[in-house]
Amino acid sequence: MNTEKVRLQKAMSDAGVASRRKSEQMIADGEVVVNGKVVREMGVKVDSHDKIEVNGVPIRSEKKRYILMYKPRGVISAVKDDKDRKVITDLLKEDVPERVYPIGRLDYDTSGIILLTNDGDFANKLMHPKYHVDKVYVAKVQGFLSTEEIKKVEAGIKFKDYTSAPAKLRVMSKDTKKNTSIVRLTIHEGHNHQVKNMFQAVGHPVSKLAREQYGFLNLEGLVSGRYRNLTRQEVALLKERK
């Protein structure tokens, strides 16, 4: 943090505490103290001279960190869980001292590529729908999709709160004995349980799901539960998205 005044939630995000949205929730919940006083308002601005504490821990500016992880099934895409289940940051080792958090989320029982960072602006940009970051999922579904069902998924399915954007769907294989199909779906949205809901809507429940690509990034060279730092070039390319 420098001497320029910035909003408190931005200062928290820049310090790797949490995303701006999560930081705003922490402020509203009374978890943030500025210069000895609990702050609950969103409009407060701070600079490097202000002492900021989150849950009693002083924040400090951290080196920006960008991580690509192969998330296993059975892990929560969060930094803490009220049910005491394993969270994604539990997989990080001592070589990641920064307070990173996941960009977006993958369901508990979904595996695959996920990014973590302590750069709030970077995270907010990638999560914003207008940047259209393609995400490629491979799913095992019950039954066999008809041509009409494929067209329906690709055109967009109307749900209660939203209509899914146009997608790309390809059937990769079929198992006639088990009555299942392996399909590849490309979307750029990230609504809660979206992939599962899309296939459920056309009568083909998902039994297994993995995210294999995020934009131009993939899981090459990684095994489940492991991670690597993004290269400078990869970070620059993601930041340049328009």
C-alpha positions as CSV (number, residue, x, y, z in Angstrom):
1,M,0.0,0.0,0.0
2,N,1.3,3.5,-0.8
3,T,0.5,7.0,0.4
4,E,-2.4,7.3,-2.1
5,K,-5.8,6.9,-0.5
6,V,-7.6,3.8,-1.6
7,R,-10.9,2.2,-0.4
8,L,-10.4,-0.1,2.5
9,Q,-11.6,-3.2,0.6
10,K,-9.1,-2.5,-2.2
11,A,-6.3,-2.2,0.4
12,M,-7.4,-5.6,1.9
13,S,-7.5,-7.2,-1.5
14,D,-4.1,-5.8,-2.5
15,A,-2.7,-7.2,0.7
16,G,-3.9,-10.7,-0.2
17,V,-6.6,-10.8,2.5
18,A,-9.5,-11.7,0.2
19,S,-11.2,-10.6,-2.9
20,R,-12.9,-7.2,-2.8
21,R,-16.3,-8.7,-2.5
22,K,-15.3,-11.0,0.3
23,S,-13.4,-8.0,1.9
24,E,-16.6,-6.0,1.8
25,Q,-18.4,-8.8,3.7
26,M,-15.6,-8.9,6.3
27,I,-15.9,-5.2,6.8
28,A,-19.7,-5.4,7.2
29,D,-19.3,-8.3,9.7
30,G,-17.1,-6.1,11.9
31,E,-13.9,-8.1,11.3
32,V,-11.8,-5.1,10.3
33,V,-10.2,-2.5,12.6
34,V,-8.5,0.7,11.3
35,N,-6.4,2.6,13.7
36,G,-8.0,0.9,16.6
37,K,-11.6,1.4,15.5
38,V,-13.9,-1.2,14.0
39,V,-15.0,-0.1,10.6
40,R,-18.2,-1.3,9.0
41,E,-18.7,1.4,6.2
42,M,-17.7,0.7,2.6
43,G,-16.6,4.3,1.8
44,V,-13.6,4.4,4.2
45,K,-10.3,5.2,2.5
46,V,-6.9,4.4,3.9
47,D,-3.2,4.7,3.0
48,S,0.2,3.3,4.1
49,H,0.1,5.3,7.3
50,D,-3.1,3.6,8.6
51,K,-2.9,0.5,10.8
52,I,-5.3,-2.1,9.4
53,E,-6.1,-5.4,11.3
54,V,-8.3,-8.2,10.1
55,N,-9.5,-10.5,12.9
56,G,-6.7,-9.1,15.0
57,V,-3.9,-9.7,12.4
58,P,-2.2,-6.7,10.8
59,I,-2.2,-6.7,7.0
60,R,0.8,-5.8,5.0
61,S,1.5,-5.5,1.3
62,E,2.6,-8.8,-0.2
63,K,4.4,-9.8,-3.3
64,K,1.8,-10.6,-5.9
65,R,1.4,-14.4,-6.4
66,Y,-0.4,-16.3,-9.2
67,I,-0.9,-20.0,-8.9
68,L,-2.4,-22.7,-11.1
69,M,-3.6,-25.8,-9.2
70,Y,-5.0,-29.2,-10.1
71,K,-7.8,-29.3,-7.5
72,P,-8.8,-32.8,-6.4
73,R,-12.3,-33.9,-5.7
74,G,-13.3,-33.6,-2.1
75,V,-11.8,-30.2,-1.5
76,I,-13.6,-26.9,-0.9
77,S,-12.7,-24.0,-3.2
78,A,-12.2,-21.6,-0.3
79,V,-9.7,-20.5,2.4
80,K,-11.9,-21.8,5.3
81,D,-15.0,-24.0,5.8
82,D,-17.5,-23.9,8.6
83,K,-17.9,-27.7,8.4
84,D,-14.1,-28.1,8.9
85,R,-13.6,-29.8,5.5
86,K,-10.4,-29.7,3.7
87,V,-10.0,-26.4,1.7
88,I,-7.9,-25.6,-1.3
89,T,-5.3,-23.6,0.6
90,D,-4.6,-26.7,2.8
91,L,-2.8,-28.1,-0.3
92,L,-0.3,-25.2,-0.4
93,K,3.1,-25.7,1.2
94,E,5.5,-23.4,2.9
95,D,6.7,-22.1,-0.4
96,V,3.5,-20.0,-0.6
97,P,3.6,-17.7,2.5
98,E,1.3,-15.2,0.8
99,R,-2.5,-15.2,1.7
100,V,-3.8,-16.3,-1.7
101,Y,-7.4,-17.2,-2.4
102,P,-9.2,-19.0,-5.3
103,I,-10.5,-17.1,-8.4
104,G,-14.0,-18.4,-8.7
105,R,-14.8,-21.9,-7.5
106,L,-15.2,-25.5,-8.4
107,D,-17.7,-27.7,-6.7
108,Y,-16.6,-30.0,-3.8
109,D,-16.9,-33.1,-6.0
110,T,-15.4,-31.5,-9.1
111,S,-11.7,-31.7,-10.0
112,G,-9.5,-29.7,-12.3
113,I,-7.9,-26.4,-13.0
114,I,-8.3,-23.5,-10.7
115,L,-6.3,-20.3,-10.2
116,L,-5.3,-18.7,-6.8
117,T,-3.9,-15.2,-6.3
118,N,-3.6,-12.4,-3.8
119,D,-4.0,-9.8,-6.6
120,G,-7.6,-8.5,-6.2
121,D,-7.7,-6.6,-9.5
122,F,-6.5,-9.6,-11.4
123,A,-9.1,-11.8,-9.7
124,N,-11.9,-9.4,-10.3
125,K,-11.1,-9.0,-14.0
126,L,-11.0,-12.8,-14.6
127,M,-14.3,-13.3,-12.8
128,H,-16.1,-10.5,-14.7
129,P,-18.5,-12.0,-17.3
130,K,-17.5,-9.4,-20.0
131,Y,-14.0,-10.9,-20.4
132,H,-15.4,-14.2,-21.6
133,V,-12.7,-16.6,-20.3
134,D,-13.4,-20.0,-21.9
135,K,-13.6,-22.9,-19.4
136,V,-13.5,-26.4,-20.7
137,Y,-15.2,-29.2,-18.8
138,V,-15.2,-32.9,-19.4
139,A,-18.2,-34.7,-17.8
140,K,-19.5,-38.2,-17.5
141,V,-23.3,-38.1,-17.9
142,Q,-26.1,-40.6,-17.8
143,G,-27.5,-41.7,-21.2
144,F,-26.8,-40.5,-24.7
145,L,-27.6,-36.9,-25.8
146,S,-29.7,-36.5,-28.9
147,T,-29.0,-33.9,-31.6
148,E,-31.8,-31.8,-30.3
149,E,-30.5,-31.9,-26.7
150,I,-27.0,-30.9,-27.9
151,K,-28.5,-28.0,-29.8
152,K,-30.5,-26.9,-26.7
153,V,-27.4,-26.9,-24.5
154,E,-25.4,-25.0,-27.1
155,A,-28.1,-22.4,-27.7
156,G,-28.5,-21.6,-24.0
157,I,-30.8,-23.0,-21.3
158,K,-33.3,-20.8,-19.4
159,F,-33.1,-21.2,-15.6
160,K,-35.0,-19.4,-12.9
161,D,-32.3,-16.7,-12.4
162,Y,-30.5,-16.6,-15.8
163,T,-30.2,-18.0,-19.2
164,S,-26.9,-19.7,-20.0
165,A,-24.8,-18.2,-22.8
166,P,-24.1,-20.1,-26.0
167,A,-21.8,-23.0,-25.4
168,K,-19.9,-25.6,-27.4
169,L,-20.7,-29.3,-26.7
170,R,-19.0,-32.4,-28.2
171,V,-19.7,-36.0,-27.4
172,M,-16.4,-37.7,-27.0
173,S,-17.4,-41.3,-26.3
174,K,-20.4,-43.6,-25.4
175,D,-20.5,-46.7,-23.2
176,T,-23.6,-48.7,-24.2
177,K,-23.2,-51.2,-21.4
178,K,-23.1,-48.6,-18.7
179,N,-25.5,-46.2,-20.5
180,T,-23.1,-43.3,-20.0
181,S,-21.4,-40.7,-22.3
182,I,-18.2,-38.6,-21.9
183,V,-18.8,-35.1,-23.2
184,R,-16.7,-31.9,-23.5
185,L,-18.4,-28.6,-22.8
186,T,-16.9,-25.1,-23.3
187,I,-18.6,-22.2,-21.5
188,H,-17.4,-18.8,-20.3
189,E,-19.7,-18.3,-17.4
190,G,-19.4,-19.5,-13.8
191,H,-22.9,-19.7,-12.2
192,N,-23.3,-22.0,-9.2
193,H,-23.5,-25.7,-10.3
194,Q,-23.9,-24.5,-13.9
195,V,-22.5,-27.4,-15.8
196,K,-24.4,-29.9,-13.7
197,N,-27.6,-27.9,-14.1
198,M,-27.3,-27.6,-17.9
199,F,-27.1,-31.4,-18.3
200,Q,-29.7,-32.0,-15.7
201,A,-32.0,-29.7,-17.7
202,V,-31.9,-32.0,-20.7
203,G,-32.2,-35.2,-18.7
204,H,-28.6,-36.3,-18.4
205,P,-27.3,-36.0,-14.9
206,V,-23.6,-35.6,-14.3
207,S,-21.9,-38.4,-12.4
208,K,-18.3,-37.1,-12.7
209,L,-16.9,-33.7,-13.7
210,A,-13.5,-32.1,-14.3
211,R,-12.4,-28.7,-15.6
212,E,-9.5,-29.3,-18.0
213,Q,-8.9,-25.8,-19.4
214,Y,-9.1,-22.2,-18.2
215,G,-8.6,-19.9,-21.1
216,F,-5.3,-21.0,-22.7
217,L,-4.2,-22.7,-19.5
218,N,-4.3,-26.5,-19.0
219,L,-3.2,-29.1,-16.5
220,E,-0.2,-30.4,-18.4
221,G,2.6,-31.5,-16.1
222,L,0.5,-31.6,-13.0
223,V,-1.1,-34.4,-11.0
224,S,-4.1,-34.0,-8.7
225,G,-3.4,-31.9,-5.6
226,R,-0.3,-30.2,-7.1
227,Y,0.3,-26.7,-8.3
228,R,2.7,-24.4,-10.1
229,N,3.3,-20.6,-10.4
230,L,2.0,-19.0,-13.5
231,T,4.8,-17.6,-15.7
232,R,5.2,-13.9,-16.2
233,Q,4.0,-14.3,-19.8
234,E,0.9,-16.2,-18.7
235,V,0.0,-13.5,-16.2
236,A,0.6,-10.8,-18.7
237,L,-1.6,-12.6,-21.3
238,L,-4.4,-12.9,-18.8
239,K,-4.2,-9.3,-17.7
240,E,-4.3,-8.2,-21.4
241,R,-7.7,-9.8,-22.0
242,K,-10.3,-7.3,-23.2
